[in-house]
Amino acid sequence: MALKRGRAEVETKAHVSKVEQHLIASSPYDAQYAPKEKMRAVIVENFPALGKAAAFRFLEWAQENPQGVCSLPTGKTPEYFIKWVQRILREWTTLAIQEEARRFGLQPTRPALEGLTFVQIDEFYPISPEQHNSFHHYVKEFYIEGFGLDPNKALLVDCSKIGLDVSRERRLGVTGEPEDHLSAECMEDVWPDGGVDLTLRVREPSTRLERLQQRVLRQVDQWCSEYEGKIRALGGIGFIMGGIGPDGHIAFNCQGCDHHSTTRLDQLNYMSQAAAAGDLGGIEAVRARKVITIGLGTITYNPECVALVCAAGEAKAKVVREAIEESPHVKYPGTALHKLPRAVFFVTEGAAKLLSERQLVALEALKEVDDTVVEHVLVDLSVRLRKRLIDLTPDDVAACPLAACAVRRAVRPLEQLAAMVRDSLVAKIEHGCQTRSDTTFLHTEPHHDDIMLGYLPAVHRNTRVPSNEHHFVCGTSGFNSVSNKHMLTMLSRVEKFLRSPTWKRLVAEGYYSSSGAGEAALDFRRRDVWKFLDGIAAADTELRDEGAARRFVYNLCDIYGEVVEADAASLLTRVRQLRTYFQGCYPGQKDVSKVQTLKGSCREFEAECVWGYIGWQLPNISHLRLGFYTADIFAPEPTHNRDVLPILELMRKVKPQVVSVALDPEASGPDTHYKVLQAVTAATERYFDEEKVKDLTIWGYRNVWCRFEPHEVSTIIPVSLQTISTLNHQFLSCFESQRDAEFPAYEIQGPFCDMSQRVQVQQYDMIETCLGYEWFHKHPSPLIRATRGLVFLREMSVEDCLKESRALRKQAENV
């Protein structure tokens, strides 16, 4: 049986840092459960605590190695790491930081970082270091300048220069004249469309441009070899911190990478491309580019290297388990770190949830094993063995330590426990078949497609009851998910519309003369949606495009103050200016404020079309544009006046009896989900106290980013093939900006509706395994017989929701 070792025993082990000792002493888990676990893993309470722990571990190493070599990560993962390092250094002499430093075992002298040599881990190629979304820019802002590192001791990757030196060499052709086509002044001359063809390494070039590209590629490869040599000449990397990708990648060493690999120019696999799409303005830009990355062999070259991998959220649980528990294999890049005695994972509870020995420790530590725990364990066992619950045998249970422990501690026969779990699942499905009446719903979502991807079948079913009232509200404008490519498409539609006879007729009709939220203005905006949906119904793309163009023109007038005239001169000028703007932007460039609003308004129109599909329209659709949502890499936390009050005012107006909320923990998807959750629950608490609503129910939902398990939910909603087809058609028809999947889920190559379908089908497969396929296909209800997917939903009282939210809120304490 796995038990936590005593602290004294831990401290006798060699190479264990005082920071790690402190973290282990504060944890219910030991650092490692050998032989199952092949390397150490320290579990911390939450995402901010992860950054804090990493900060103290880094500073501990820096105190011991003031002239050492370090590599630090980019992206969102190190947000709290950066904040804590800066705070510790800034407030070193304060009592609070001195006490923290003492508890974590740091030396009394302030860490000095100016003697460290910094090694950049990776970078996209080609990319200008001036771009705000380049890793070079990130490193300079947050580490070189933010930590006060010496820029003269930094090995950085400037992909605007690498390989260009060879292109500037003067070469003469067979006639004695200079080969001008083989010269280049900038990367755009070498890679005009941003795409890099690695096949030129092994084939003959067929054009003059390809000859130039091949020469540059070979020089890039030489640069990578020299970069590797510089790192090794320094003795290798002494401290490296990084995250772990959706395929398990360490740095940009993707699944299948050689564990002895060195610095190189390489190509990302799809999962890593999808994860990086948000950084580079869409997956097309990521696919075109390649990456320069240090190798797994680079990381492990120094046997004394402290390799710290940080992971937060349940979405990382699978790759964390594989990296820690699997034997070294190219399928699992993280297993290359097993050879480093000082390598360690710092993970949150969610990221550690699949570590088998720790699951057992947690189960043993419970005061009692209730029905929810039994359901969790037996459903997992049933699915893993592909056996019905009632067919599980004592031998099946005995072969699974977790199930054996749960059944033993539940003090009931296996047959009784299996029947209890089966009946629980059946009751949840039956509850999911019911609809409400005389109910006012307030459906909230962080992004404009979250309700659709989360629990649209429940919305459909309850909108068919005439006595129900539905209100849909999106917390953010969603501008970050609208590509420049889509905006150029919209501008072409608008230009065509402004030159049409319809435009002149609408101007004369006063279509754009009404503004604000008056009935006349609302009616014109509803007509935009009707026209768009008429086009979808008639399979008339011109009619559909006109509906979208009508709304886009209104948005231009509203945002830019354009004057509506029959000749559309002012608007056509604005269209040309915007086209020039979008064509001049680099992928992922941070937009100016008005363009952000314009992009967000496109998403808002799409959402109105979605709900127009099922008969709901303005003013039952609200767009809040909460202020915490920004284009910054580290977005601010929600505040009461800016983010909570707008939701509260809407609740006072709507007076809902059911409020839905995306119930995603922090670091288990876009942080927007978690922040909107906090804003909605804060508003709900205030509304509940004010109105004393006794029957207020909260629907907690999840979608493609984070999933419920059956024991966590109260309601399981059947989904038929007809409903799946409707959802897909609705998504692809209305969410035009998302149809090409420029910002896709990493688990599937396609739009998010495909991912939602996969989740629902997988959840059905899970429950069908537990109950048996005959339970569904021979059921007296046609609704259940037609089931091919399932939606999981958690219905809660306000008190339960607030308790859940407060537990999650502990993950967002400011540093």
N, C-alpha and C positions, 0 to 999 in steps of 0.2 A: 504494500500500500504506500502511495506517495505521501510523504509528510514533509513539512518544512524543517530544515536542519536548524540546529541552534546557532545563535549568532557567533559564539566563540569558534565553532567549527568553520564557519564561513571565513572568519578573519584569519585563520591559519593558512588559507589558500594563497599561493603566490600570485602576484600581479593583480590583485583585486584592489581597485581604487577605493579611497575613503568615501568618495561620492557614491559609488555603487554600494558600499557597505551600508551607508545611511539609507539609501533607497530600499535595499533589501530588508533592513531592520524595520522599516516602516510598512512593509508589504506583507500580506498574508501568504506570499509565495516565496519559495527559494529562488535562487538565480538560475538553477539548472536542474533538470530531472533526467539524469543519464540512466540508461543508455538511449532512452527514447529521444531526448533532446540532445542535439549535437553541438550546441553552443548556448551561451547564456542569454537570458531574456529577462529584463526588468520591467515589471508591469507598474504603470503609474495610473493615477485616478482619472485623468482627463487630458484633453488636448493642450491647454495652457501649462499644466504640470509637466507634460512631455517636453515642452520648450524650456521650462525652468530647469528640469533635470539635465537636459543636454547642455544648457549654458554652463552650469556648474561643473559638469564633466569636462567640457572644453577648457574652461579657465583653470581647472585643476591640472590638466595636462600642460597648459601654457606656463603655469608656475614652475612645473618640473622641467619644462623644455623651452626656455625663453628664446632659443635660437632654432626652434624646431620648424618642421615643414608641415603645413596643414592644408586641407581642402575642405571647403564648406559648400552646402547645397544652395540651389536657387529654387524659385517657385513659392508656393503658399505654405509648404510644410514647415519652413524655419521661421514663420512669423513670430511666435512667442520666444523662440531661441534668440532671435535678433533683439527683441525688446528686452529680454532679461539680461543679455550680455551688456547691452548699452546701459541699462539701469544699474547693474552691479558696478560697472566701471564709473558711472557718473556719481553714484551715491555710496561709494566704497566706505567713506568715513562715517556714514550715519550709523546709528545704533541698530536700526532694522537690518541693514545689509551686513553689518558686522556679525550680528547674531545668526543670520542665515549662513554666512560664510563659515562660522564656527560649527554650526550643525552639520553642514555638508563636508566638513573636514578640510577646508582650504587653509592655506598658510596665511598668516596675518598681514603679509605685505600685498599691496595692490598688484594684480596681474599686469605685466607689461607685455603688450602685444606687438610693439613696433619692431622687435627683433625677429619676428616670425617671417618665414617665407611662405607666401600663398601660392597654391597651384590650382588653377581653374580646372574644374572637372570635365566640362563638356561645353559644346556650343553648336548651334545650327550653322550649316554651311550651304551657300554663302549668306551672310547677313552683316549689315553694318553695325559696328559697336555703338553708333549714335542712336540706333533704334531703341526705344524705351523697353521693348520686349526682347532684346538680346540679353544673353546671360552675361556678356561682358559688361553691359551697362548696369545690370543688377549687382554684379560683384563690386564694381567701382563704387556704386552708391551705398550699398549696405555693409560691405566688408572693408574695402580699402579706406573709404572716407568714414563710414559709420563706426568701424572698430579702431580706426587710427593705424592701420597697417602701413608698412613702408611700400609705396608703389614701385620703388626701385628694386625691391626684393620679390616682386610678384611675377609669376609665370602666367601670362594671360593669353587668351586665344582671340586674336583679332582677325576675323574671317573676311575683312575687307581688304586684307593685304596678302594673306598667305598664298603663295604661288605666283603672285604677280611679277616678282622680280625676274623670273625666267622669260615672261612675255615682253619684257622691255629690252631684252638683248637684241642687238642689231644682227639680222641674218640676211644673207644674200641668196637669191635664187639662181637657177641655172643660167640666166641671162646676165647675171652680175648685178641686177637691180635688187634693192631691198625688198624683202617679203613683208610688205606693210600689213598684210592680213594677219600676220602672226604676232602683232604687237597689240597691247591693251593697256589702257590707263586705269581702268577700274573693273570691278567684278562684273558690272553690267555689260561690259564689252565681251567678257568671256562667257557669261551665262545670261543672255538677253532676257529670257523668260523666267529666270530664277531656278530652272530645272538643271539637275546635274545627272549626267549619264555615266554611271560607273562601268558600263560595258566597254567604255573606251580604254579601260585598263587591259583588256584582253583581245580587242579587235582592232583592225586597221581603220583609221578615220576615212570618211568618204567625202568630206567637204573641207574647205579651208578653215571654217569655224571649228570643226571637229579636230583638226590638226592642232589648233591653238588650245582647245579644251584638253586634249590628251597631254600636251606639254605641261599645262597648269596642274592637271590631276597628278601627274607624276611628281611635280614639285611639292604638291600638298602632301603626298605620301612621304616624301623625303622630310618635309617639315615635321610631320608626326613622329617619324623615327628620331629626329633630333630632339623633339620635345620629350620623348620617352628617355632619351639619353641624359638630358638635363635633370630630369627627376631622379634617375638612378645615380647620377653623379652627386646628388645631394644626400644620398643614402636611402632614397625612397620617401614615401609619405609617412609621417609620424602620427598624424591624426586626420582621419577623414570622417565626415558626417554626411549622411545622405538619406534619402527616402528609399522606398521600394515601389517599383511601378506595377501596373495592373497585370503584367505578365511575369512579374518578379524581377524586373531589370534593376540592376545596381549601376549607378551612373547611367550611361546609355548602352550598357551591355545587356542586350535583350536575350530572351529565351533561346537556347541553342548556341550561345556564345562560348567559345573556348575559354576554359578557366585560366589559361596561361596567356590570354590575349594582351596586347600592348596598345599604346595610343595609336589611333587609326581614324581614317575617314570611313564611315559605315552608313548603312541604311537602317531605318527603324522598321519594325514590324507594325502591323495594323493597330494592335492594341496600344502601343506606345505612341503611334501617330495620333490616334483619337484622343489620348490623354493630353497631347501637346497642342491640339487644335485650338484651344482657347487662347494659348499664348501667341500663336502666329496668325490669328484672324481667319481660321478655317482649315479644314483638312487638306484642301487642294494645295495650299501654300506649304503645308508640312510634307505632303507627298513629293512635291517638287524638290525640296531641299534634302540634304543629307546632314549627318552630324559628325563632328569630331569629338571623340570621347577617349578618356584614358581607359585602359583595359582592366580586366579582373587581375591579370598578372601584374599590372602596374600597382594596384592597390595592395596586393599581397607580397610584393617584392621585399618590403621591410618586415621581417618577422615580428618586430616589436610594435607594429602599427596598431593604434587604437582605432578600430573600425566601428563606428557607431551608426547603426541603422535605426531610423525613427519611423514609426508607423502609427497612424491614428484612424479609428473608425472601423466598423464591421466590414466595410468593403475590402479592407486589406487583410482580413483574417485568413483567407485561403493561402495567399502568397507568403504570409508570415509563417504559417504552419509548415509549408513546404520548405522554406529556407532553413527552418530550425530543426525539423524532424526528419527530413529526407536525407539520404546519403548523398555525397557529392555527385552531381550529374549536371551535364550541360543544360538539361531541361529546367534546372532551378539555379539561376545565376547566384543567388544568395548563398548557396552551399559552398561556393568557392572560398567563403570567409571562414569556414570551419578550421582551416589550418592556422588561423591567427588566434593565439591564446588570449589576446586582449580584445577580440571582436565581441560585440554585444548588441542585442536589440533593446531599444527602449520603446515600449508599446503601451497603448491604452488598453483598458479592459475589453473594449469592442474588438480591437485588432488581435487580441490574444484569445478570443472566445473558442477557437478551434484547437488550441493546444491541449491534447488529450489528458496528459497527467495533471494539468492545472484544473481542468474541468472536474476531475476526480477530487482534487484537494478542495475545490469550492463546494462540491456536493457534500463531502464529509463534514465541512465546517458549518453547514446549515443546521439550525436548531431543530427543524423538523422538515420532512419531505412531504409537501402537500400535493394535491392532485395536479396542480400546474406543472410541478417539477416532473412528476411521473409521466404526464402527457408529453412533455418535451423529450424525455429520454426514450420512451417507447415509440413515439413517432419517428425519431431519428433511427432507431433500431429497425423498425418496420421498413422504412424507406431504404436503408442500407442493404438489408437482406432481401428486399423485394418480396416481402411476405405480408399478408393481412395481419392486422393486430391480433385477431383472435386465433391466428395460426402460429403465433410465436410460442416456442417451447422453452422449458427450463434450461435446456442445453444452449439455446440461442442466447438466453439471458446470461448464463454462466460464462459464456465466451466473451462477453462484453463487460469489462470492469465497471463502467459507468452504469449500465443497466442493472448489473448484479447489486451494486451498492444501493441504487434507488429502490429496487424491489425489496431488498432486505430491510431497508429503513422504513419503507411504507407499511410493513407489517400486515400485508394482505396477500392472498394467493395471486399468482400471475394471471390466472383466468379472470379473476374479479377486476384486477387493475386494467387488463386489456379491454374488457367490456366497458369499463368506466370511460376509458379514453375514446373508444369507438362511439359511445353514446354522446360524449362531449362534442366530438366532431360533427355528428349527425345533428345535434341541437343547434350548432353554429350555422350549419347549412340551412336548416329549416328557418332559422331566424333571418338569414340572408335572403330568403324567398319572400319575406313579408315587405309590404309597403306601408308608408304612413299616410294619413289623411289629415286635413285641416291643420297643416303644419307649415310654418315659415322657416325656410332654410337660408342660411348665409354660408355660401361655399367660398372658402378662402384658398388662395394659392400663391406661392412665391413667384412662379413664372406662369406664363399664359397657357401652358399646356399641361400643368401639373395635375389638375383635376381630371382632365381627359385621360392622362396616362395612369392615374391612380385609381379612380373609382367611377368612371363614366357609366358603367352598367347600372350602378345604384342611382345615379342621377337620372338616367333614362327611365328607370322603372318608377321613380317617384314623380317625374314630370308628367306622367300619364294620368295622374290623379288630379282632376280639375280643382279640387279644394286646396291644393298645396300652392304655396307661393315661394318662388326661388329668386335669390339674389346671388350674383357671382362677382367676386372682387379679387383683383390681382394686386399683390403688394408692391411689385416693382414694375418698371417700364420695360425691362428686358432688352434694352438696346445692345447689350454685349453679345447677344446671340443673333444679331442681324448683320449679315455680311455686306461688304461693299458691292459685291457682285449682284446681290438682290436689289440693292438700292439703284444701281444702274438700270436694271430691268424695269423698276418702277418709274424711273425718269423717262424711259422710252415710252412707256404707256401714257404718261402724263403729257408728253409732247404731242403724241398722236391725238389725244383727247382734246387738247387745247386748240388744235387746228380743225376740229370737227364742227359740223353744224349744231350738234347737240350742245356743245359748249356755249355757243351764242344764245341758244334757246334758254338754257338754264340761267345764264346771266340775266336775261330779260325777265325771267320768271322770279328772280330774287333768291335763287337757290343758295347763294353764298352771302346774301346780305344780312341774314339773321345770325347772331352770335350768342354765345352763352348757353345757359341750360333751359331756356324757355321752350315751350311746346313746339313752336314753329321750327326752331333750330334743331331740336331733338328729332322732329319728323323728317327733316332733310337728311340728317345723319342716319336715321333708320332706312331711308330710301337708298343710301349708299349700299347698305348691307343687302337689302332686298334685291337690288340690281345684280350684285355679285352672286347671290344664291340663285337668282333666276338663270344666270349664265351657267352655273354648275348644273342645274336641273336640265337645261336645254342642250348641254354639251356645246355651248357657244362660248368659245374662249374670248371673242371680242366683247361680248356682253359682260362676261366676268371681269375682263381687264378694265372695262369702262367703270364698273362699280368700284374697283380698287383705285382707279385714277381719280374718281370723284372725291373720295375721302382724302387721298394724298394731296389734292389741290387745297382742300379745306385746311389740312394740316400746315401746308406751306403758308397760307394766309394767316393762320392763327399764330404760328411760330415766328414768321419773319415779317408779319405785318404787310404782306403784299396787297396791292389794290386790285380788285376784281374789275376787269374791263373786257369789253367784247373782243378786242383784238389780242388780249392776253399778253401784251408786250412785256409788262413787268414780270409776269410769271415765267414766260419763256426765257427771259434773261436769267432769272433765278435758277431755272432748270439747267441752263448752260453752265452757270457758275458751279452748281453742285456736281454736275458731271465732271467738270475739270477737277474739282476737289477730290472726288472719289477715285478718279483715274490717277491722281498724283499721290495718293496715300500708299504707304507700304502696308503689307498685310499685318493686321493686328495693331495698327497705329491708334493711339488714343484720340478719339474724336473731340471736336470742340463741342461746347455745351448744347448749342442749338441743333447740331447734327445728332447728338445723342437723343435729344427729345424727338426729333423727326424719326429716327430709327425706332424708338420706343412706340411712337404712335402707329407705326406699321404693325407692330405686334398687337397693339390694342384693337385695331380694326380686325385683325385675324380672329381675336378672341370673340368679338361681337358676332362675327360670321359663324363661329363654332356654336355659340348659344342660339343664334338665329336658326340654326339647323333644327333645333327642337322647340322653337317658338318663343324664345325669350330674347328680349331686346332692351335698349335703353328706355327708362332709367334703371332697369334691374341689373345692369352691368356697370361696375365701378372700376376706375383705374386710379389707384392711389399714388403711384410714383413715389414711394417712400424714400426719404433722403439718404438713408444709410447705403443705398445701392449706388455704387460708383464704378468707374473703370479702373480704379486704383488696385494694385495687387493686394494690398492689405486694407480692406474696407472697414469703416468705422462701425462701432457697436450701435444698436438702436437706442434712441432716446425717447423720453415720454412725449414731449411736445411735438417733435418732428415725426415720429414713427408710430407711437401708440395712440395718440389723440385722434388722428384721422380715422382709425379703425373703430375707436370708441364712439365717435360721433356717428359713424355709419350704423353701428349697433343700436344706438339710441333711436335712430330713424327707422330702421328695419324691424326692430324688436323680434329677433330670431328665437325660435325654439330649438333649432339644431344648428350648430356651428361646426364646420369642418376645418381641419388644420393638418398641414403636412407635418407628420410627427417624426421627423428625422433628427437623430442626435448629431451633434457637431462633429465635423470631419468625416461624415458618412455620405458625402455628396456635396453639391455646391453649398457654401456657407450661407448663401441667401436663404435656404430652407430653414436652417436653424434660427437665423435672425428673425425671419418672419414669424416663426413659431413663438419666439419670445415676445414679439410685439402683439400678436393675436392673443396669447394667453394673458398678457398684462391687461389688455383691453377687456377681455372676457371677465377677468377677476373684478375689475372696476364696475363693469356693467352689471354683473351678478350682484354685487353689493348694493348698487343703486336701485335696481329694479326688483330685487328679491324674487327672481324668477325661479319657481320651484322645479319646473320640468325641463330646464335647459340641459340639452344633451350635446356632448362633444363627439364628433366623428374624427378619429385620428386615422390618417391614411399615409401610405407610402407608395412609391412607384418604382421607377427603374434604377434609382440611385441606392436605395436601401430597402430591404424587404423584411416584413414581419415573418416570424415563424408561427405555426398554427397555435401553439400554446399561448402566444402573446395577444391573440385577437379574440373578440367576442362574436364576430359575424363573418361568415364566409358566403360570398355572393356568387351564385352560378352565372356563368357567361357562356352563351351559345355561340355557334359559328356565325349566326346571323348578327349577333351583337359585335363580335370581333370584326366582321366585314364592315359593319357600320362605322365602328371606331376608326378603322383604317381609312375608309373613304372620307370620313369627316376630317381626319387629320391631314391627309394628303391634299384635299381640296381647299381647306381653309388656311392651314399653316404653310403658306407658300414659302415663307422665309426659311422654313425648316425642312422643306421637302427634299432638298438636295443633301441634307445631313452634313452641312459644313461643320457642325459641332456635335458629332455623334457620340453615342455610348460606345465604350471600348469593347463591349462584349459582342457586338453585332455590326456588320457593315451594311448600314441602311438607316432609314429614318427612325425616330424614337417610337413611332407606332409599332414598328416591327419588334422593337425591344419590349414594349409593353405586352404585346401578344405573347412573346416568348415567356415572360414572367408569369402571365396568367396561365399559360399551358403547363409550365413547370409546376406551378402550385396545384393545378388540377392533377397532374401526374403523381404528386406527393400524396394527396388525399385519396386518390383512386387506389393507390397501392395500399394505403392503410385500411380502406373500407372494402376493397375488392371492386373490380369493374362491373360485376353484376348488380351491385347496389345502385349504381348510377343507371345502367342501361335497362334494368328491369324495374325501375322505380315507377310507381303509379302516376307521378307527376310528369307531364311532358317537359316542364321547365327543367327538371333535374335530368331527365333522359337526354335532353338536348345539350347538356353541359359538356363543353370541351375546354373550358378555362375557369379559373376561380379568382376572385378578388378578396383579399384579406382586409378587414376593417376592424378597428378597435373602438367600440362605443364606450364612453366614459361619462361619469358625472363631472360637474365642474370641479369638485374637490379632488377627484382622481386625476383630472387633467392638470390641475395646478400642482399636485404632488409630483406628477411626472415631469412637468416643466421645471419645477424647482430642482429636481434631481439633475436635469440637463443643464440648468442654469449654472450649477457649480462648475461647469466646464468653461464658462466664459468670464471668470473673474479677471478684471483688468490687472495687469502687472504695473 
